[in-house]
Amino acid sequence: MTRRDTPFHILVGLLSVQVAYGAYWAINDISARIGLWPDPVLASAFVQSLTVTQEVFFFSHVIMNVVTLVLVLRGQRWALPAFILSFVLDRADWVIMGSNNLFSNMVNADAWALFSFTLQGAIIALLVFLTFEGRLR
């Protein structure tokens, strides 16, 4: 591994964390819907608190994370616009979830949002760097 490869490997690592992060929340969402939560009343309330629009934004974001990772692994510069779309979808989801009092009381939404925003910012910075460096073509 050369110094030139280091930003690429860091990007792949961060994108892998992003994919895992999205999968974690998707599994929670799906498990609430199929009755796997220990508290069925809370699961039902959670599912009912979600809008179709929010779910479309969320699951589209999760899918776009995987698309971005595949594009990066293939060395495609389309990874940058794909991840920007993922970022916009995620921010739209978080705006909607910000008004969801049930969700806000279930988890520390501010801490999760800060983690997510920081991770996504680092990914965007690396995507821009690698695109302008010519590593992603």
N, CA, C and O atoms as CSV, one atom per row, in Angstrom:
chain,resi,resn,atom,element,x,y,z
A,1,MET,N,N,0.847,-1.178,0.000
A,1,MET,CA,C,0.000,0.000,0.000
A,1,MET,C,C,0.892,1.241,0.000
A,1,MET,O,O,1.813,1.357,0.808
A,2,THR,N,N,0.609,2.153,-0.906
A,2,THR,CA,C,1.374,3.383,-0.986
A,2,THR,C,C,0.617,4.501,-0.278
A,2,THR,O,O,-0.559,4.362,0.059
A,3,ARG,N,N,1.311,5.599,-0.065
A,3,ARG,CA,C,0.662,6.768,0.547
A,3,ARG,C,C,-0.495,7.250,-0.303
A,3,ARG,O,O,-1.486,7.765,0.215
A,4,ARG,N,N,-0.369,7.081,-1.602
A,4,ARG,CA,C,-1.427,7.512,-2.524
A,4,ARG,C,C,-2.713,6.703,-2.305
A,4,ARG,O,O,-3.811,7.216,-2.522
A,5,ASP,N,N,-2.583,5.461,-1.883
A,5,ASP,CA,C,-3.742,4.595,-1.670
A,5,ASP,C,C,-4.438,4.842,-0.329
A,5,ASP,O,O,-5.592,4.453,-0.152
A,6,THR,N,N,-3.753,5.478,0.604
A,6,THR,CA,C,-4.302,5.643,1.947
A,6,THR,C,C,-5.653,6.356,1.965
A,6,THR,O,O,-6.574,5.853,2.608
A,7,PRO,N,N,-5.826,7.510,1.289
A,7,PRO,CA,C,-7.154,8.151,1.316
A,7,PRO,C,C,-8.248,7.255,0.738
A,7,PRO,O,O,-9.381,7.264,1.220
A,8,PHE,N,N,-7.910,6.484,-0.293
A,8,PHE,CA,C,-8.886,5.570,-0.883
A,8,PHE,C,C,-9.318,4.515,0.138
A,8,PHE,O,O,-10.508,4.236,0.280
A,9,HIS,N,N,-8.359,3.939,0.838
A,9,HIS,CA,C,-8.691,2.908,1.836
A,9,HIS,C,C,-9.464,3.493,3.014
A,9,HIS,O,O,-10.352,2.839,3.562
A,10,ILE,N,N,-9.134,4.705,3.399
A,10,ILE,CA,C,-9.898,5.373,4.461
A,10,ILE,C,C,-11.335,5.598,3.994
A,10,ILE,O,O,-12.281,5.378,4.751
A,11,LEU,N,N,-11.492,6.039,2.742
A,11,LEU,CA,C,-12.836,6.248,2.187
A,11,LEU,C,C,-13.633,4.946,2.181
A,11,LEU,O,O,-14.797,4.934,2.582
A,12,VAL,N,N,-13.031,3.870,1.740
A,12,VAL,CA,C,-13.727,2.574,1.731
A,12,VAL,C,C,-14.126,2.190,3.160
A,12,VAL,O,O,-15.228,1.689,3.383
A,13,GLY,N,N,-13.242,2.422,4.116
A,13,GLY,CA,C,-13.567,2.128,5.511
A,13,GLY,C,C,-14.718,2.972,6.024
A,13,GLY,O,O,-15.634,2.455,6.665
A,14,LEU,N,N,-14.678,4.267,5.747
A,14,LEU,CA,C,-15.748,5.162,6.213
A,14,LEU,C,C,-17.076,4.835,5.527
A,14,LEU,O,O,-18.130,4.855,6.163
A,15,LEU,N,N,-17.019,4.538,4.243
A,15,LEU,CA,C,-18.251,4.144,3.546
A,15,LEU,C,C,-18.800,2.827,4.091
A,15,LEU,O,O,-20.015,2.640,4.163
A,16,SER,N,N,-17.917,1.928,4.468
A,16,SER,CA,C,-18.367,0.667,5.075
A,16,SER,C,C,-19.065,0.938,6.406
A,16,SER,O,O,-20.076,0.308,6.718
A,17,VAL,N,N,-18.534,1.863,7.180
A,17,VAL,CA,C,-19.200,2.261,8.432
A,17,VAL,C,C,-20.553,2.883,8.119
A,17,VAL,O,O,-21.540,2.607,8.801
A,18,GLN,N,N,-20.602,3.719,7.092
A,18,GLN,CA,C,-21.864,4.367,6.698
A,18,GLN,C,C,-22.899,3.327,6.276
A,18,GLN,O,O,-24.069,3.430,6.646
A,19,VAL,N,N,-22.477,2.332,5.507
A,19,VAL,CA,C,-23.389,1.264,5.090
A,19,VAL,C,C,-23.872,0.489,6.310
A,19,VAL,O,O,-25.062,0.191,6.416
A,20,ALA,N,N,-22.983,0.161,7.219
A,20,ALA,CA,C,-23.355,-0.566,8.444
A,20,ALA,C,C,-24.296,0.271,9.309
A,20,ALA,O,O,-25.255,-0.251,9.877
A,21,TYR,N,N,-24.019,1.560,9.405
A,21,TYR,CA,C,-24.872,2.483,10.173
A,21,TYR,C,C,-26.293,2.495,9.604
A,21,TYR,O,O,-27.269,2.403,10.349
A,22,GLY,N,N,-26.397,2.609,8.280
A,22,GLY,CA,C,-27.716,2.576,7.646
A,22,GLY,C,C,-28.407,1.242,7.838
A,22,GLY,O,O,-29.612,1.194,8.084
A,23,ALA,N,N,-27.650,0.156,7.726
A,23,ALA,CA,C,-28.217,-1.181,7.918
A,23,ALA,C,C,-28.730,-1.355,9.346
A,23,ALA,O,O,-29.769,-1.977,9.566
A,24,TYR,N,N,-28.000,-0.805,10.315
A,24,TYR,CA,C,-28.426,-0.881,11.721
A,24,TYR,C,C,-29.816,-0.271,11.900
A,24,TYR,O,O,-30.699,-0.873,12.511
A,25,TRP,N,N,-29.995,0.937,11.355
A,25,TRP,CA,C,-31.299,1.606,11.491
A,25,TRP,C,C,-32.364,0.908,10.657
A,25,TRP,O,O,-33.520,0.835,11.074
A,26,ALA,N,N,-32.000,0.395,9.490
A,26,ALA,CA,C,-32.974,-0.315,8.655
A,26,ALA,C,C,-33.452,-1.587,9.351
A,26,ALA,O,O,-34.638,-1.914,9.312
A,27,ILE,N,N,-32.528,-2.300,9.986
A,27,ILE,CA,C,-32.902,-3.515,10.723
A,27,ILE,C,C,-33.833,-3.173,11.877
A,27,ILE,O,O,-34.796,-3.897,12.132
A,28,ASN,N,N,-33.555,-2.073,12.579
A,28,ASN,CA,C,-34.464,-1.645,13.655
A,28,ASN,C,C,-35.847,-1.337,13.114
A,28,ASN,O,O,-36.849,-1.741,13.703
A,29,ASP,N,N,-35.911,-0.628,12.005
A,29,ASP,CA,C,-37.187,-0.264,11.387
A,29,ASP,C,C,-37.958,-1.510,10.975
A,29,ASP,O,O,-39.135,-1.657,11.303
A,30,ILE,N,N,-37.290,-2.406,10.255
A,30,ILE,CA,C,-37.948,-3.621,9.768
A,30,ILE,C,C,-38.348,-4.539,10.924
A,30,ILE,O,O,-39.424,-5.136,10.907
A,31,SER,N,N,-37.474,-4.647,11.927
A,31,SER,CA,C,-37.800,-5.522,13.061
A,31,SER,C,C,-39.011,-5.008,13.834
A,31,SER,O,O,-39.777,-5.807,14.373
A,32,ALA,N,N,-39.197,-3.695,13.898
A,32,ALA,CA,C,-40.402,-3.151,14.544
A,32,ALA,C,C,-41.640,-3.528,13.741
A,32,ALA,O,O,-42.690,-3.831,14.309
A,33,ARG,N,N,-41.513,-3.507,12.432
A,33,ARG,CA,C,-42.656,-3.813,11.555
A,33,ARG,C,C,-43.064,-5.284,11.599
A,33,ARG,O,O,-44.241,-5.609,11.444
A,34,ILE,N,N,-42.096,-6.166,11.808
A,34,ILE,CA,C,-42.445,-7.604,11.793
A,34,ILE,C,C,-42.596,-8.182,13.201
A,34,ILE,O,O,-42.702,-9.397,13.373
A,35,GLY,N,N,-42.603,-7.305,14.204
A,35,GLY,CA,C,-42.912,-7.735,15.558
A,35,GLY,C,C,-41.778,-8.362,16.342
A,35,GLY,O,O,-42.023,-9.186,17.223
A,36,LEU,N,N,-40.555,-7.995,16.046
A,36,LEU,CA,C,-39.415,-8.570,16.764
A,36,LEU,C,C,-38.954,-7.738,17.965
A,36,LEU,O,O,-38.063,-8.160,18.702
A,37,TRP,N,N,-39.544,-6.581,18.163
A,37,TRP,CA,C,-39.169,-5.776,19.326
A,37,TRP,C,C,-39.747,-6.416,20.582
A,37,TRP,O,O,-40.833,-6.993,20.533
A,38,PRO,N,N,-39.039,-6.325,21.708
A,38,PRO,CA,C,-39.551,-6.913,22.952
A,38,PRO,C,C,-40.856,-6.256,23.424
A,38,PRO,O,O,-41.675,-6.896,24.083
A,39,ASP,N,N,-41.039,-4.981,23.083
A,39,ASP,CA,C,-42.241,-4.251,23.483
A,39,ASP,C,C,-43.103,-4.006,22.245
A,39,ASP,O,O,-42.851,-3.063,21.495
A,40,PRO,N,N,-44.116,-4.844,22.025
A,40,PRO,CA,C,-44.935,-4.699,20.816
A,40,PRO,C,C,-45.718,-3.386,20.767
A,40,PRO,O,O,-45.996,-2.875,19.682
A,41,VAL,N,N,-46.072,-2.844,21.916
A,41,VAL,CA,C,-46.801,-1.572,21.943
A,41,VAL,C,C,-45.894,-0.445,21.449
A,41,VAL,O,O,-46.313,0.394,20.652
A,42,LEU,N,N,-44.646,-0.433,21.930
A,42,LEU,CA,C,-43.682,0.578,21.485
A,42,LEU,C,C,-43.372,0.412,19.998
A,42,LEU,O,O,-43.272,1.399,19.269
A,43,ALA,N,N,-43.220,-0.824,19.553
A,43,ALA,CA,C,-42.943,-1.081,18.135
A,43,ALA,C,C,-44.081,-0.563,17.265
A,43,ALA,O,O,-43.845,0.080,16.241
A,44,SER,N,N,-45.295,-0.839,17.668
A,44,SER,CA,C,-46.463,-0.379,16.913
A,44,SER,C,C,-46.537,1.148,16.892
A,44,SER,O,O,-46.815,1.750,15.855
A,45,ALA,N,N,-46.290,1.759,18.034
A,45,ALA,CA,C,-46.307,3.229,18.108
A,45,ALA,C,C,-45.214,3.822,17.225
A,45,ALA,O,O,-45.429,4.830,16.553
A,46,PHE,N,N,-44.040,3.190,17.230
A,46,PHE,CA,C,-42.938,3.667,16.396
A,46,PHE,C,C,-43.303,3.593,14.923
A,46,PHE,O,O,-43.115,4.562,14.187
A,47,VAL,N,N,-43.817,2.463,14.490
A,47,VAL,CA,C,-44.178,2.284,13.080
A,47,VAL,C,C,-45.250,3.291,12.682
A,47,VAL,O,O,-45.189,3.869,11.596
A,48,GLN,N,N,-46.221,3.500,13.546
A,48,GLN,CA,C,-47.293,4.449,13.240
A,48,GLN,C,C,-46.799,5.893,13.218
A,48,GLN,O,O,-47.438,6.754,12.612
A,49,SER,N,N,-45.680,6.167,13.866
A,49,SER,CA,C,-45.156,7.542,13.892
A,49,SER,C,C,-44.392,7.903,12.617
A,49,SER,O,O,-44.045,9.066,12.410
A,50,LEU,N,N,-44.131,6.913,11.767
A,50,LEU,CA,C,-43.363,7.138,10.545
A,50,LEU,C,C,-44.288,7.440,9.373
A,50,LEU,O,O,-45.353,6.838,9.233
A,51,THR,N,N,-43.864,8.380,8.536
A,51,THR,CA,C,-44.642,8.686,7.338
A,51,THR,C,C,-44.061,7.925,6.146
A,51,THR,O,O,-42.908,7.494,6.170
A,52,VAL,N,N,-44.867,7.771,5.121
A,52,VAL,CA,C,-44.404,7.109,3.901
A,52,VAL,C,C,-43.250,7.904,3.295
A,52,VAL,O,O,-42.262,7.318,2.853
A,53,THR,N,N,-43.364,9.220,3.269
A,53,THR,CA,C,-42.310,10.071,2.719
A,53,THR,C,C,-41.003,9.855,3.456
A,53,THR,O,O,-39.948,9.703,2.839
A,54,GLN,N,N,-41.078,9.841,4.776
A,54,GLN,CA,C,-39.870,9.636,5.585
A,54,GLN,C,C,-39.254,8.275,5.295
A,54,GLN,O,O,-38.033,8.163,5.187
A,55,GLU,N,N,-40.064,7.256,5.171
A,55,GLU,CA,C,-39.551,5.909,4.895
A,55,GLU,C,C,-38.914,5.831,3.504
A,55,GLU,O,O,-37.897,5.160,3.327
A,56,VAL,N,N,-39.500,6.506,2.526
A,56,VAL,CA,C,-38.913,6.533,1.178
A,56,VAL,C,C,-37.554,7.219,1.228
A,56,VAL,O,O,-36.585,6.720,0.658
A,57,PHE,N,N,-37.479,8.362,1.909
A,57,PHE,CA,C,-36.195,9.056,2.054
A,57,PHE,C,C,-35.169,8.153,2.740
A,57,PHE,O,O,-34.035,8.029,2.278
A,58,PHE,N,N,-35.574,7.529,3.840
A,58,PHE,CA,C,-34.651,6.715,4.623
A,58,PHE,C,C,-34.128,5.517,3.829
A,58,PHE,O,O,-32.916,5.333,3.715
A,59,PHE,N,N,-35.021,4.712,3.285
A,59,PHE,CA,C,-34.569,3.505,2.591
A,59,PHE,C,C,-33.833,3.847,1.286
A,59,PHE,O,O,-32.936,3.111,0.875
A,60,SER,N,N,-34.201,4.947,0.640
A,60,SER,CA,C,-33.446,5.388,-0.544
A,60,SER,C,C,-32.036,5.776,-0.143
A,60,SER,O,O,-31.082,5.474,-0.860
A,61,HIS,N,N,-31.894,6.435,0.985
A,61,HIS,CA,C,-30.580,6.808,1.516
A,61,HIS,C,C,-29.742,5.555,1.794
A,61,HIS,O,O,-28.568,5.504,1.429
A,62,VAL,N,N,-30.327,4.565,2.423
A,62,VAL,CA,C,-29.606,3.326,2.738
A,62,VAL,C,C,-29.135,2.649,1.448
A,62,VAL,O,O,-27.997,2.188,1.368
A,63,ILE,N,N,-29.997,2.591,0.454
A,63,ILE,CA,C,-29.627,1.987,-0.828
A,63,ILE,C,C,-28.517,2.788,-1.506
A,63,ILE,O,O,-27.582,2.211,-2.060
A,64,MET,N,N,-28.620,4.114,-1.462
A,64,MET,CA,C,-27.600,4.958,-2.106
A,64,MET,C,C,-26.241,4.815,-1.431
A,64,MET,O,O,-25.213,4.979,-2.087
A,65,ASN,N,N,-26.214,4.514,-0.135
A,65,ASN,CA,C,-24.930,4.250,0.532
A,65,ASN,C,C,-24.243,3.039,-0.091
A,65,ASN,O,O,-23.038,3.064,-0.343
A,66,VAL,N,N,-25.008,1.987,-0.335
A,66,VAL,CA,C,-24.456,0.768,-0.942
A,66,VAL,C,C,-24.012,1.060,-2.377
A,66,VAL,O,O,-22.944,0.620,-2.802
A,67,VAL,N,N,-24.829,1.795,-3.113
A,67,VAL,CA,C,-24.470,2.170,-4.492
A,67,VAL,C,C,-23.157,2.947,-4.491
A,67,VAL,O,O,-22.279,2.692,-5.316
A,68,THR,N,N,-23.025,3.888,-3.570
A,68,THR,CA,C,-21.797,4.682,-3.496
A,68,THR,C,C,-20.591,3.802,-3.206
A,68,THR,O,O,-19.548,3.955,-3.843
A,69,LEU,N,N,-20.715,2.893,-2.266
A,69,LEU,CA,C,-19.600,2.005,-1.937
A,69,LEU,C,C,-19.194,1.179,-3.164
A,69,LEU,O,O,-18.004,1.030,-3.440
A,70,VAL,N,N,-20.150,0.655,-3.883
A,70,VAL,CA,C,-19.852,-0.127,-5.098
A,70,VAL,C,C,-19.156,0.756,-6.128
A,70,VAL,O,O,-18.179,0.331,-6.745
A,71,LEU,N,N,-19.647,1.978,-6.321
A,71,LEU,CA,C,-19.029,2.888,-7.287
A,71,LEU,C,C,-17.590,3.223,-6.894
A,71,LEU,O,O,-16.712,3.290,-7.755
A,72,VAL,N,N,-17.349,3.431,-5.617
A,72,VAL,CA,C,-15.987,3.721,-5.153
A,72,VAL,C,C,-15.081,2.515,-5.411
A,72,VAL,O,O,-13.969,2.670,-5.915
A,73,LEU,N,N,-15.553,1.327,-5.070
A,73,LEU,CA,C,-14.747,0.122,-5.284
A,73,LEU,C,C,-14.436,-0.099,-6.766
A,73,LEU,O,O,-13.422,-0.706,-7.111
A,74,ARG,N,N,-15.310,0.395,-7.631
A,74,ARG,CA,C,-15.085,0.285,-9.073
A,74,ARG,C,C,-14.309,1.490,-9.624
A,74,ARG,O,O,-14.017,1.550,-10.818
A,75,GLY,N,N,-13.978,2.447,-8.748
A,75,GLY,CA,C,-13.207,3.610,-9.163
A,75,GLY,C,C,-13.978,4.613,-9.991
A,75,GLY,O,O,-13.389,5.352,-10.781
A,76,GLN,N,N,-15.279,4.648,-9.821
A,76,GLN,CA,C,-16.146,5.517,-10.609
A,76,GLN,C,C,-16.348,6.875,-9.937
A,76,GLN,O,O,-16.619,6.946,-8.738
A,77,ARG,N,N,-16.214,7.946,-10.713
A,77,ARG,CA,C,-16.417,9.277,-10.146
A,77,ARG,C,C,-17.885,9.577,-9.870
A,77,ARG,O,O,-18.194,10.555,-9.191
A,78,TRP,N,N,-18.791,8.755,-10.384
A,78,TRP,CA,C,-20.208,8.922,-10.079
A,78,TRP,C,C,-20.502,8.680,-8.594
A,78,TRP,O,O,-21.610,8.934,-8.123
A,79,ALA,N,N,-19.499,8.190,-7.868
A,79,ALA,CA,C,-19.665,7.988,-6.428
A,79,ALA,C,C,-19.960,9.306,-5.716
A,79,ALA,O,O,-20.743,9.335,-4.766
A,80,LEU,N,N,-19.340,10.395,-6.167
A,80,LEU,CA,C,-19.566,11.693,-5.510
A,80,LEU,C,C,-21.018,12.146,-5.642
A,80,LEU,O,O,-21.645,12.423,-4.619
A,81,PRO,N,N,-21.590,12.238,-6.851
A,81,PRO,CA,C,-22.998,12.642,-6.909
A,81,PRO,C,C,-23.940,11.633,-6.246
A,81,PRO,O,O,-24.967,12.018,-5.688
A,82,ALA,N,N,-23.594,10.349,-6.305
A,82,ALA,CA,C,-24.434,9.344,-5.650
A,82,ALA,C,C,-24.457,9.578,-4.143
A,82,ALA,O,O,-25.507,9.476,-3.509
A,83,PHE,N,N,-23.287,9.893,-3.569
A,83,PHE,CA,C,-23.268,10.105,-2.125
A,83,PHE,C,C,-23.898,11.437,-1.740
A,83,PHE,O,O,-24.504,11.546,-0.675
A,84,ILE,N,N,-23.766,12.434,-2.575
A,84,ILE,CA,C,-24.444,13.704,-2.284
A,84,ILE,C,C,-25.954,13.490,-2.256
A,84,ILE,O,O,-26.645,14.044,-1.401
A,85,LEU,N,N,-26.466,12.688,-3.190
A,85,LEU,CA,C,-27.890,12.347,-3.158
A,85,LEU,C,C,-28.229,11.601,-1.869
A,85,LEU,O,O,-29.244,11.887,-1.234
A,86,SER,N,N,-27.388,10.653,-1.485
A,86,SER,CA,C,-27.591,9.924,-0.234
A,86,SER,C,C,-27.636,10.885,0.954
A,86,SER,O,O,-28.486,10.763,1.836
A,87,PHE,N,N,-26.713,11.832,0.960
A,87,PHE,CA,C,-26.635,12.823,2.040
A,87,PHE,C,C,-27.918,13.655,2.109
A,87,PHE,O,O,-28.471,13.854,3.191
A,88,VAL,N,N,-28.389,14.140,0.961
A,88,VAL,CA,C,-29.610,14.952,0.926
A,88,VAL,C,C,-30.810,14.140,1.401
A,88,VAL,O,O,-31.635,14.639,2.166
A,89,LEU,N,N,-30.908,12.897,0.953
A,89,LEU,CA,C,-31.999,12.029,1.398
A,89,LEU,C,C,-31.950,11.817,2.916
A,89,LEU,O,O,-32.984,11.838,3.584
A,90,ASP,N,N,-30.749,11.615,3.449
A,90,ASP,CA,C,-30.594,11.403,4.890
A,90,ASP,C,C,-30.951,12.659,5.673
A,90,ASP,O,O,-31.633,12.579,6.695
A,91,ARG,N,N,-30.504,13.802,5.209
A,91,ARG,CA,C,-30.834,15.047,5.915
A,91,ARG,C,C,-32.337,15.288,5.893
A,91,ARG,O,O,-32.902,15.739,6.890
A,92,ALA,N,N,-33.002,14.993,4.761
A,92,ALA,CA,C,-34.458,15.140,4.690
A,92,ALA,C,C,-35.132,14.198,5.691
A,92,ALA,O,O,-36.091,14.579,6.362
A,93,ASP,N,N,-34.629,12.978,5.783
A,93,ASP,CA,C,-35.146,12.011,6.754
A,93,ASP,C,C,-34.983,12.545,8.172
A,93,ASP,O,O,-35.911,12.460,8.977
A,94,TRP,N,N,-33.802,13.098,8.486
A,94,TRP,CA,C,-33.563,13.601,9.838
A,94,TRP,C,C,-34.415,14.821,10.154
A,94,TRP,O,O,-34.807,15.008,11.306
A,95,VAL,N,N,-34.712,15.651,9.167
A,95,VAL,CA,C,-35.604,16.800,9.405
A,95,VAL,C,C,-36.983,16.293,9.807
A,95,VAL,O,O,-37.592,16.797,10.751
A,96,ILE,N,N,-37.467,15.291,9.078
A,96,ILE,CA,C,-38.773,14.717,9.411
A,96,ILE,C,C,-38.719,14.032,10.778
A,96,ILE,O,O,-39.627,14.199,11.592
A,97,MET,N,N,-37.659,13.263,11.031
A,97,MET,CA,C,-37.549,12.548,12.310
A,97,MET,C,C,-37.363,13.510,13.483
A,97,MET,O,O,-37.675,13.167,14.623
A,98,GLY,N,N,-36.858,14.704,13.207
A,98,GLY,CA,C,-36.679,15.690,14.271
A,98,GLY,C,C,-37.985,16.081,14.938
A,98,GLY,O,O,-37.998,16.471,16.105
A,99,SER,N,N,-39.083,15.979,14.204
A,99,SER,CA,C,-40.386,16.300,14.781
A,99,SER,C,C,-41.088,15.066,15.333
A,99,SER,O,O,-42.227,15.155,15.792
A,100,ASN,N,N,-40.423,13.923,15.295
A,100,ASN,CA,C,-40.993,12.681,15.811
A,100,ASN,C,C,-40.591,12.546,17.283
A,100,ASN,O,O,-39.498,12.074,17.598
A,101,ASN,N,N,-41.481,12.963,18.169
A,101,ASN,CA,C,-41.178,12.954,19.611
A,101,ASN,C,C,-40.919,11.550,20.141
A,101,ASN,O,O,-40.080,11.368,21.024
A,102,LEU,N,N,-41.617,10.569,19.620
A,102,LEU,CA,C,-41.410,9.196,20.081
A,102,LEU,C,C,-39.983,8.757,19.798
A,102,LEU,O,O,-39.309,8.216,20.675
A,103,PHE,N,N,-39.520,8.989,18.568
A,103,PHE,CA,C,-38.154,8.618,18.201
A,103,PHE,C,C,-37.150,9.393,19.049
A,103,PHE,O,O,-36.187,8.811,19.549
A,104,SER,N,N,-37.361,10.679,19.213
A,104,SER,CA,C,-36.433,11.508,19.979
A,104,SER,C,C,-36.319,11.041,21.428
A,104,SER,O,O,-35.258,11.165,22.038
A,105,ASN,N,N,-37.397,10.510,21.974
A,105,ASN,CA,C,-37.359,10.006,23.347
A,105,ASN,C,C,-36.762,8.599,23.440
A,105,ASN,O,O,-36.294,8.191,24.503
A,106,MET,N,N,-36.780,7.859,22.329
A,106,MET,CA,C,-36.256,6.498,22.325
A,106,MET,C,C,-34.736,6.475,22.251
A,106,MET,O,O,-34.100,5.616,22.862
A,107,VAL,N,N,-34.151,7.403,21.514
A,107,VAL,CA,C,-32.707,7.422,21.300
A,107,VAL,C,C,-32.192,8.841,21.507
A,107,VAL,O,O,-32.968,9.797,21.535
A,108,ASN,N,N,-30.893,8.964,21.649
A,108,ASN,CA,C,-30.272,10.281,21.735
A,108,ASN,C,C,-30.081,10.788,20.304
A,108,ASN,O,O,-29.006,10.654,19.719
A,109,ALA,N,N,-31.142,11.370,19.758
A,109,ALA,CA,C,-31.153,11.763,18.348
A,109,ALA,C,C,-30.055,12.777,18.033
A,109,ALA,O,O,-29.474,12.728,16.948
A,110,ASP,N,N,-29.761,13.685,18.943
A,110,ASP,CA,C,-28.723,14.689,18.679
A,110,ASP,C,C,-27.352,14.044,18.517
A,110,ASP,O,O,-26.587,14.419,17.627
A,111,ALA,N,N,-27.043,13.085,19.365
A,111,ALA,CA,C,-25.746,12.406,19.268
A,111,ALA,C,C,-25.653,11.610,17.975
A,111,ALA,O,O,-24.619,11.636,17.308
A,112,TRP,N,N,-26.721,10.900,17.611
A,112,TRP,CA,C,-26.720,10.127,16.371
A,112,TRP,C,C,-26.603,11.047,15.163
A,112,TRP,O,O,-25.886,10.734,14.212
A,113,ALA,N,N,-27.300,12.179,15.192
A,113,ALA,CA,C,-27.230,13.130,14.074
A,113,ALA,C,C,-25.820,13.701,13.944
A,113,ALA,O,O,-25.320,13.859,12.830
A,114,LEU,N,N,-25.179,14.011,15.061
A,114,LEU,CA,C,-23.812,14.539,15.023
A,114,LEU,C,C,-22.855,13.487,14.468
A,114,LEU,O,O,-22.012,13.800,13.627
A,115,PHE,N,N,-22.977,12.253,14.925
A,115,PHE,CA,C,-22.145,11.168,14.408
A,115,PHE,C,C,-22.334,11.033,12.897
A,115,PHE,O,O,-21.363,10.990,12.142
A,116,SER,N,N,-23.587,10.968,12.468
A,116,SER,CA,C,-23.909,10.783,11.060
A,116,SER,C,C,-23.389,11.937,10.210
A,116,SER,O,O,-22.792,11.720,9.156
A,117,PHE,N,N,-23.616,13.149,10.667
A,117,PHE,CA,C,-23.200,14.326,9.906
A,117,PHE,C,C,-21.681,14.397,9.792
A,117,PHE,O,O,-21.156,14.741,8.733
A,118,THR,N,N,-20.979,14.078,10.857
A,118,THR,CA,C,-19.511,14.083,10.833
A,118,THR,C,C,-18.979,13.015,9.883
A,118,THR,O,O,-18.077,13.277,9.087
A,119,LEU,N,N,-19.535,11.821,9.969
A,119,LEU,CA,C,-19.130,10.727,9.080
A,119,LEU,C,C,-19.381,11.102,7.625
A,119,LEU,O,O,-18.514,10.907,6.773
A,120,GLN,N,N,-20.544,11.630,7.343
A,120,GLN,CA,C,-20.877,11.996,5.974
A,120,GLN,C,C,-19.996,13.138,5.466
A,120,GLN,O,O,-19.612,13.146,4.296
A,121,GLY,N,N,-19.679,14.084,6.316
A,121,GLY,CA,C,-18.793,15.176,5.914
A,121,GLY,C,C,-17.414,14.667,5.527
A,121,GLY,O,O,-16.835,15.117,4.538
A,122,ALA,N,N,-16.889,13.732,6.303
A,122,ALA,CA,C,-15.578,13.150,5.993
A,122,ALA,C,C,-15.631,12.375,4.680
A,122,ALA,O,O,-14.689,12.426,3.888
A,123,ILE,N,N,-16.722,11.663,4.448
A,123,ILE,CA,C,-16.864,10.904,3.202
A,123,ILE,C,C,-16.917,11.848,2.006
A,123,ILE,O,O,-16.254,11.612,0.996
A,124,ILE,N,N,-17.700,12.907,2.116
A,124,ILE,CA,C,-17.791,13.872,1.012
A,124,ILE,C,C,-16.428,14.498,0.744
A,124,ILE,O,O,-16.034,14.648,-0.412
A,125,ALA,N,N,-15.705,14.864,1.797
A,125,ALA,CA,C,-14.378,15.473,1.617
A,125,ALA,C,C,-13.444,14.507,0.881
A,125,ALA,O,O,-12.734,14.915,-0.038
A,126,LEU,N,N,-13.440,13.253,1.274
A,126,LEU,CA,C,-12.586,12.269,0.609
A,126,LEU,C,C,-13.025,12.001,-0.825
A,126,LEU,O,O,-12.185,11.819,-1.707
A,127,LEU,N,N,-14.317,11.975,-1.062
A,127,LEU,CA,C,-14.806,11.787,-2.430
A,127,LEU,C,C,-14.369,12.943,-3.329
A,127,LEU,O,O,-13.938,12.726,-4.461
A,128,VAL,N,N,-14.482,14.169,-2.820
A,128,VAL,CA,C,-14.051,15.335,-3.597
A,128,VAL,C,C,-12.545,15.248,-3.851
A,128,VAL,O,O,-12.092,15.445,-4.978
A,129,PHE,N,N,-11.776,14.955,-2.810
A,129,PHE,CA,C,-10.325,14.850,-2.942
A,129,PHE,C,C,-9.931,13.807,-3.977
A,129,PHE,O,O,-9.121,14.084,-4.862
A,130,LEU,N,N,-10.496,12.617,-3.872
A,130,LEU,CA,C,-10.132,11.530,-4.779
A,130,LEU,C,C,-10.626,11.774,-6.207
A,130,LEU,O,O,-9.997,11.332,-7.168
A,131,THR,N,N,-11.742,12.471,-6.340
A,131,THR,CA,C,-12.229,12.809,-7.677
A,131,THR,C,C,-11.277,13.794,-8.342
A,131,THR,O,O,-10.895,13.603,-9.497
A,132,PHE,N,N,-10.895,14.841,-7.629
A,132,PHE,CA,C,-9.987,15.834,-8.207
A,132,PHE,C,C,-8.566,15.303,-8.371
A,132,PHE,O,O,-7.820,15.775,-9.229
A,133,GLU,N,N,-8.195,14.333,-7.558
A,133,GLU,CA,C,-6.891,13.708,-7.700
A,133,GLU,C,C,-6.848,12.772,-8.916
A,133,GLU,O,O,-5.773,12.414,-9.397
A,134,GLY,N,N,-8.015,12.388,-9.395
A,134,GLY,CA,C,-8.092,11.490,-10.544
A,134,GLY,C,C,-8.181,10.030,-10.179
A,134,GLY,O,O,-8.159,9.170,-11.059
A,135,ARG,N,N,-8.281,9.732,-8.900
A,135,ARG,CA,C,-8.376,8.339,-8.447
A,135,ARG,C,C,-9.731,7.744,-8.792
A,135,ARG,O,O,-9.844,6.546,-9.055
A,136,LEU,N,N,-10.767,8.594,-8.789
A,136,LEU,CA,C,-12.110,8.173,-9.209
A,136,LEU,C,C,-12.349,8.770,-10.591
A,136,LEU,O,O,-12.374,9.991,-10.744
A,137,ARG,N,N,-12.519,7.939,-11.569
A,137,ARG,CA,C,-12.677,8.418,-12.966
A,137,ARG,C,C,-14.037,8.076,-13.514
A,137,ARG,O,O,-14.339,8.400,-14.663
